[in-house]
Amino acid sequence: MRDRYATLRHLRTLDPKADHEEIHRTSSDTEFPWDYGRGLEVAIWRTCCVPSISATLDGSDEFALRAQKRYDDTRILLGELVRGGLDSERGRQALSQINLAHRGFPITNDDMLYVLSAFVFEPVRWIDRWAWRELSETERLAGFFFYVEMGRRMNIRSLPVDYHEFERFNREYEQAHFRPADSNRRVGASVMRLYSSWYPRPVSSLVAATLPCRLDGVARDALGIGRPAGWARALNRVGLRGHARAERLAPALMARLMTRPTARTYPGYPKGYRISDIGPRHTGLATRPGPPAESVRD
């Protein structure tokens, strides 16, 4: 049987700051490819609990009209940064697309900082609760250093230098800014429809019933979502615990069974795509096209 903890032992020999790209790439792509994706989905959903953020998303109609594309854009561009590295040619192109996608919108620095913090901590929280093992301290710090460096290149100010400082900011920002709003409800509902649309009926109905279990009460209140039924909470818990056991015992099999397309809205996928095509329509001429990339695993 494969030594399930061999990769973890190797990661612990690396420096979480100097080697943050290698550690984060291995952790998110090899150790927790499915769970890391679910954590990012929670992060995207939670950002809709902040009215100033949801109002921008609501006003742009990105989630109302193009929810799948908006999700695909995020996952592809993040995937380019993680797999290629921030200093690679494709990584620089991906960062250019990310920066261009945000240009022209009234997004405050604190909101940008909060979104960045959600991308750091929601995957950590998901993995620690639902994955086949918890993250090591090395992996936590590497993810933090990766996203802080990414934030620096996005010109986000007041970036933290300490993991726990950033986590405290994340908690305090949610306490201060999570509150109900019509824009939260509309964008949050679009997100939930998107996440459940990935499954055929009748499975999609069960998924829709269990999705709110991924949010705490404060987030559900901000999004106007009621408490899920007891049977839905039980099904969610059994399903995710079962997935974790299967991941521990048969990771290769689970990778084959659980991998699904990251990008559903680009005609060239999975044969390839150009980074200059990724993002809102106004980004199409922003950067010169790079070489086609192979499909990105979810």
C-alpha positions as CSV (number, residue, x, y, z in Angstrom):
1,M,0.0,0.0,0.0
2,R,1.2,3.5,-0.8
3,D,2.7,5.4,2.1
4,R,-0.1,8.1,2.4
5,Y,2.1,10.4,4.6
6,A,5.3,10.3,2.6
7,T,4.5,13.6,0.8
8,L,3.7,15.2,4.1
9,R,7.1,14.2,5.6
10,H,8.8,15.7,2.5
11,L,6.9,19.0,2.8
12,R,7.9,19.3,6.4
13,T,11.6,19.4,5.3
14,L,10.9,22.5,3.2
15,D,10.9,26.2,4.3
16,P,7.3,27.5,4.3
17,K,8.4,31.0,3.2
18,A,11.3,30.3,0.8
19,D,9.5,27.2,-0.7
20,H,5.9,28.4,-0.4
21,E,5.1,27.9,-4.1
22,E,6.3,24.3,-4.2
23,I,4.6,23.5,-0.9
24,H,1.3,25.1,-1.8
25,R,1.2,23.5,-5.2
26,T,1.8,20.1,-3.8
27,S,-0.6,20.5,-1.0
28,S,-3.5,21.9,-3.1
29,D,-2.9,19.8,-6.2
30,T,-1.6,16.5,-4.9
31,E,-2.7,16.0,-1.3
32,F,-6.1,17.8,-1.3
33,P,-7.2,18.5,-4.9
34,W,-10.9,17.9,-4.3
35,D,-11.1,19.4,-0.8
36,Y,-9.1,22.5,-1.7
37,G,-11.6,23.1,-4.5
38,R,-14.5,22.9,-2.1
39,G,-12.8,25.3,0.3
40,L,-12.3,27.8,-2.5
41,E,-16.0,27.5,-3.3
42,V,-16.9,28.3,0.3
43,A,-14.5,31.3,0.1
44,I,-16.3,32.7,-3.0
45,W,-19.7,32.2,-1.3
46,R,-18.7,33.9,1.9
47,T,-17.5,37.0,0.1
48,C,-21.1,37.5,-1.0
49,C,-22.0,38.1,2.7
50,V,-20.4,41.5,2.5
51,P,-22.9,44.0,1.0
52,S,-20.2,46.2,-0.6
53,I,-18.7,43.1,-2.4
54,S,-22.1,41.6,-3.3
55,A,-23.3,45.0,-4.6
56,T,-20.4,45.1,-7.0
57,L,-21.0,41.6,-8.2
58,D,-24.7,42.2,-8.4
59,G,-24.3,45.4,-10.4
60,S,-21.9,43.7,-12.9
61,D,-24.4,40.8,-13.6
62,E,-21.4,38.5,-13.6
63,F,-23.1,35.9,-11.4
64,A,-26.6,36.5,-12.6
65,L,-25.8,36.0,-16.3
66,R,-22.4,34.3,-16.3
67,A,-22.0,32.5,-13.0
68,Q,-20.2,29.4,-14.5
69,K,-17.9,31.6,-16.5
70,R,-17.1,33.8,-13.5
71,Y,-16.3,30.6,-11.5
72,D,-14.2,29.2,-14.4
73,D,-12.2,32.4,-14.7
74,T,-11.3,32.3,-11.0
75,R,-10.3,28.7,-10.9
76,I,-8.3,28.9,-14.2
77,L,-6.3,32.0,-13.2
78,L,-5.6,30.7,-9.7
79,G,-4.6,27.4,-11.2
80,E,-2.1,29.1,-13.5
81,L,-0.6,31.0,-10.6
82,V,-0.3,27.9,-8.4
83,R,1.0,25.5,-11.0
84,G,3.2,27.8,-13.0
85,G,4.4,30.1,-10.2
86,L,4.0,33.8,-9.7
87,D,7.1,34.6,-11.7
88,S,6.5,32.4,-14.7
89,E,5.4,33.9,-18.0
90,R,1.9,32.4,-17.6
91,G,1.8,33.4,-14.0
92,R,2.5,37.0,-14.9
93,Q,-0.1,36.9,-17.6
94,A,-2.7,35.4,-15.2
95,L,-2.0,38.2,-12.6
96,S,-2.4,40.8,-15.4
97,Q,-5.8,39.3,-16.2
98,I,-6.8,39.3,-12.5
99,N,-5.8,42.9,-12.1
100,L,-7.5,44.0,-15.3
101,A,-10.7,42.2,-14.2
102,H,-10.9,44.3,-11.1
103,R,-10.0,47.6,-12.8
104,G,-12.8,50.1,-12.9
105,F,-14.8,48.7,-10.1
106,P,-15.3,50.6,-6.8
107,I,-13.6,47.9,-4.7
108,T,-12.0,49.1,-1.4
109,N,-8.6,47.9,-0.3
110,D,-10.1,46.4,2.8
111,D,-12.6,44.4,0.7
112,M,-9.8,43.2,-1.5
113,L,-7.8,42.2,1.6
114,Y,-10.8,40.3,3.0
115,V,-11.3,38.3,-0.3
116,L,-7.6,37.4,-0.2
117,S,-8.0,36.3,3.4
118,A,-11.0,34.1,2.5
119,F,-8.9,32.4,-0.1
120,V,-6.2,31.7,2.5
121,F,-8.4,30.5,5.4
122,E,-11.5,28.9,4.0
123,P,-9.6,26.0,2.3
124,V,-7.7,25.6,5.6
125,R,-10.9,25.3,7.6
126,W,-12.5,23.0,5.1
127,I,-9.5,20.6,5.0
128,D,-9.1,20.6,8.8
129,R,-12.7,19.7,9.2
130,W,-13.5,17.4,6.3
131,A,-10.4,16.1,4.5
132,W,-8.5,12.9,5.1
133,R,-5.9,14.7,7.3
134,E,-5.4,18.1,8.7
135,L,-3.0,20.6,7.2
136,S,0.5,20.8,8.7
137,E,1.8,24.0,10.0
138,T,4.2,24.1,7.0
139,E,1.3,23.9,4.6
140,R,-0.7,26.6,6.4
141,L,2.2,29.0,6.4
142,A,3.1,28.3,2.7
143,G,-0.5,29.0,1.6
144,F,-0.4,32.3,3.6
145,F,2.9,33.4,2.1
146,F,1.7,32.4,-1.4
147,Y,-1.4,34.6,-1.2
148,V,0.3,37.5,0.5
149,E,2.8,37.6,-2.3
150,M,0.0,37.4,-4.8
151,G,-1.7,40.3,-3.0
152,R,1.4,42.3,-3.2
153,R,1.4,41.9,-6.9
154,M,-2.2,42.9,-7.0
155,N,-1.2,46.2,-5.3
156,I,-3.3,45.4,-2.2
157,R,-2.1,47.5,0.7
158,S,-1.6,46.7,4.4
159,L,-0.8,43.1,3.8
160,P,0.0,41.2,7.0
161,V,3.3,39.7,7.9
162,D,1.9,37.2,10.3
163,Y,-0.5,34.3,9.7
164,H,-2.4,34.8,12.9
165,E,-2.7,38.5,12.3
166,F,-4.3,37.8,9.0
167,E,-6.7,35.2,10.4
168,R,-7.7,37.7,13.1
169,F,-8.4,40.3,10.4
170,N,-10.5,37.8,8.6
171,R,-12.6,37.0,11.6
172,E,-13.0,40.7,12.7
173,Y,-13.9,41.8,9.2
174,E,-16.7,39.2,9.0
175,Q,-18.0,40.3,12.4
176,A,-18.1,43.9,11.3
177,H,-19.3,43.6,7.7
178,F,-21.5,40.4,7.4
179,R,-25.1,41.6,7.4
180,P,-28.2,40.9,5.3
181,A,-28.7,42.8,2.0
182,D,-30.7,42.2,-1.1
183,S,-27.5,42.0,-3.2
184,N,-26.2,39.3,-0.9
185,R,-29.3,37.3,-1.4
186,R,-29.3,37.6,-5.2
187,V,-25.7,36.8,-5.7
188,G,-25.6,34.1,-3.0
189,A,-28.6,32.4,-4.7
190,S,-26.8,32.5,-8.1
191,V,-23.8,30.8,-6.4
192,M,-25.9,28.1,-4.9
193,R,-27.6,27.4,-8.2
194,L,-24.3,27.2,-9.9
195,Y,-22.8,24.7,-7.4
196,S,-25.9,22.4,-7.5
197,S,-26.0,22.6,-11.4
198,W,-22.9,20.5,-11.7
199,Y,-24.8,17.3,-10.7
200,P,-27.6,15.5,-12.6
201,R,-31.1,15.2,-11.2
202,P,-32.1,14.0,-8.7
203,V,-28.6,14.3,-7.2
204,S,-28.7,18.1,-7.8
205,S,-31.7,18.5,-5.5
206,L,-29.9,16.6,-2.7
207,V,-26.8,18.7,-3.3
208,A,-28.8,22.0,-3.2
209,A,-30.3,20.8,0.2
210,T,-26.9,20.1,1.7
211,L,-25.0,23.1,0.3
212,P,-26.1,25.5,3.1
213,C,-24.4,23.1,5.6
214,R,-21.1,24.4,4.4
215,L,-21.9,27.8,5.9
216,D,-22.2,28.9,9.5
217,G,-25.3,30.6,10.8
218,V,-23.8,34.1,10.5
219,A,-23.1,33.6,6.8
220,R,-26.5,32.0,6.2
221,D,-28.3,34.9,7.9
222,A,-26.3,37.4,5.7
223,L,-27.4,35.5,2.6
224,G,-31.0,35.0,3.6
225,I,-30.6,31.2,3.8
226,G,-32.5,29.2,6.4
227,R,-31.0,26.5,8.6
228,P,-30.8,23.2,6.7
229,A,-33.0,20.4,7.7
230,G,-31.7,17.8,10.1
231,W,-31.6,15.1,7.4
232,A,-29.6,17.4,5.1
233,R,-27.0,18.0,7.9
234,A,-26.7,14.3,8.5
235,L,-26.3,13.5,4.8
236,N,-23.7,16.2,4.4
237,R,-21.7,14.9,7.4
238,V,-21.9,11.2,6.3
239,G,-21.0,12.0,2.7
240,L,-18.0,14.2,3.6
241,R,-16.7,11.8,6.3
242,G,-17.1,8.9,3.8
243,H,-15.2,10.9,1.2
244,A,-12.3,11.5,3.6
245,R,-12.0,7.8,4.5
246,A,-12.0,6.9,0.8
247,E,-9.3,9.6,0.1
248,R,-7.1,8.2,2.8
249,L,-7.4,4.6,1.6
250,A,-7.6,5.0,-2.2
251,P,-6.4,8.4,-3.4
252,A,-5.7,7.4,-7.0
253,L,-9.2,5.9,-7.4
254,M,-10.9,8.9,-5.8
255,A,-8.9,11.2,-8.1
256,R,-10.4,9.4,-11.1
257,L,-13.9,9.3,-9.7
258,M,-14.1,12.9,-8.3
259,T,-12.1,14.9,-10.9
260,R,-14.4,17.0,-13.0
261,P,-13.8,19.8,-15.6
262,T,-12.6,23.0,-14.1
263,A,-13.7,25.1,-17.2
264,R,-17.1,24.5,-18.8
265,T,-17.4,27.7,-20.7
266,Y,-14.3,27.8,-22.9
267,P,-14.7,26.1,-26.3
268,G,-11.0,25.0,-26.4
269,Y,-11.2,23.2,-23.1
270,P,-9.9,20.6,-22.4
271,K,-7.5,20.8,-25.4
272,G,-6.3,24.2,-24.4
273,Y,-7.0,27.9,-23.9
274,R,-5.2,31.2,-23.9
275,I,-4.8,33.2,-20.8
276,S,-5.8,36.4,-22.6
277,D,-9.3,34.8,-23.1
278,I,-9.8,34.3,-19.4
279,G,-11.8,36.8,-17.5
280,P,-14.6,39.4,-18.2
281,R,-15.0,40.4,-21.8
282,H,-13.1,43.6,-21.4
283,T,-9.9,41.7,-20.6
284,G,-9.7,40.0,-23.9
285,L,-7.2,42.5,-25.4
286,A,-5.3,43.1,-22.2
287,T,-2.4,40.8,-22.7
288,R,-0.8,39.1,-25.6
289,P,-2.0,35.5,-26.0
290,G,0.2,32.9,-24.4
291,P,0.7,29.4,-25.5
292,P,-2.3,27.0,-25.1
293,A,-2.4,25.3,-21.7
294,E,-3.6,21.8,-21.1
295,S,-6.8,21.2,-19.0
296,V,-6.7,22.1,-15.3
297,R,-7.7,19.5,-12.9
298,D,-10.4,20.4,-10.3
